[in-house]
Amino acid sequence: MSYRYKPTHRFWESFYALSSSQKDAVRRAWRIFRENPFDPRLRPHKIHRLSAQFHRTIHAVEVEADLRVVFYVEDDVVVTVDIGSHDIYRQ
């Protein structure tokens, strides 16, 4: 399936707050993510607590050790909600 991508304002704020090495890791992961956000190399998983809270399926992928991107899919649009440590699961 071909997706379009829409980052939220919150995503960009969090991205710009990352260290330069984390930003580099995100850029490497983005190459995979843009082809398939559910690529197994990114270890995609559902975030059940956030899914229940927002009444839609919320997913996360692993960029590196404790750096995750949280997103949801609406039709053919992948909305990247936030990026950060596991703390972003406690929104």
C-alpha positions as CSV (number, residue, x, y, z in Angstrom):
1,M,0.0,0.0,0.0
2,S,1.2,3.5,-0.8
3,Y,0.9,6.0,2.1
4,R,1.0,9.7,2.5
5,Y,2.6,11.2,5.6
6,K,1.4,14.0,7.8
7,P,3.5,15.0,10.8
8,T,1.8,16.9,13.6
9,H,3.1,20.1,15.1
10,R,3.9,18.2,18.3
11,F,6.0,15.7,16.3
12,W,8.1,18.5,14.8
13,E,8.6,20.2,18.2
14,S,9.8,16.9,19.7
15,F,12.0,16.2,16.7
16,Y,13.8,19.5,16.9
17,A,14.4,19.0,20.6
18,L,16.3,15.7,19.9
19,S,20.1,15.5,20.0
20,S,21.9,15.6,16.6
21,S,22.7,11.8,16.9
22,Q,19.0,11.1,17.6
23,K,18.0,13.1,14.6
24,D,20.4,11.1,12.5
25,A,18.9,7.9,13.8
26,V,15.4,9.2,12.9
27,R,16.5,10.1,9.4
28,R,17.9,6.5,8.9
29,A,14.7,5.0,10.2
30,W,12.6,7.4,8.0
31,R,14.0,5.7,4.9
32,I,12.5,2.5,6.1
33,F,9.3,4.0,7.5
34,R,8.3,5.9,4.4
35,E,8.4,2.6,2.4
36,N,6.4,0.7,5.0
37,P,5.6,2.0,8.5
38,F,5.0,-1.6,9.6
39,D,8.4,-2.9,8.4
40,P,9.6,-5.5,11.0
41,R,13.0,-3.8,11.2
42,L,11.3,-0.9,13.1
43,R,9.6,-3.3,15.5
44,P,6.1,-1.8,15.1
45,H,3.7,-2.4,17.9
46,K,0.3,-1.2,19.1
47,I,0.0,1.1,22.1
48,H,-3.1,-0.3,23.7
49,R,-3.5,2.4,26.4
50,L,-3.3,5.3,23.9
51,S,-5.5,3.4,21.5
52,A,-8.2,3.1,24.1
53,Q,-7.8,6.7,25.1
54,F,-8.0,8.1,21.6
55,H,-10.5,5.5,20.2
56,R,-8.3,4.6,17.3
57,T,-5.4,2.2,16.9
58,I,-2.2,3.9,17.8
59,H,1.1,2.4,16.8
60,A,4.8,3.0,17.7
61,V,8.0,2.1,15.9
62,E,11.4,1.8,17.4
63,V,14.0,4.2,16.1
64,E,16.7,3.2,18.5
65,A,17.1,2.0,22.2
66,D,14.6,4.4,23.9
67,L,13.4,6.5,21.0
68,R,10.0,5.8,19.5
69,V,7.7,7.4,16.9
70,V,4.0,7.2,17.7
71,F,1.6,7.3,14.8
72,Y,-1.8,6.3,13.5
73,V,-3.1,5.4,10.1
74,E,-6.3,7.0,8.6
75,D,-7.1,5.6,5.2
76,D,-3.9,6.1,3.3
77,V,-2.4,8.8,5.6
78,V,0.1,8.0,8.3
79,V,-0.1,10.7,11.0
80,T,3.1,10.9,13.0
81,V,1.9,12.2,16.4
82,D,5.1,12.4,18.5
83,I,8.6,11.2,18.9
84,G,10.5,10.5,22.1
85,S,11.2,8.1,24.9
86,H,8.7,5.7,26.4
87,D,7.3,8.8,28.3
88,I,5.4,9.7,25.2
89,Y,3.1,6.7,25.8
90,R,1.8,8.6,28.9
91,Q,0.3,11.5,27.0
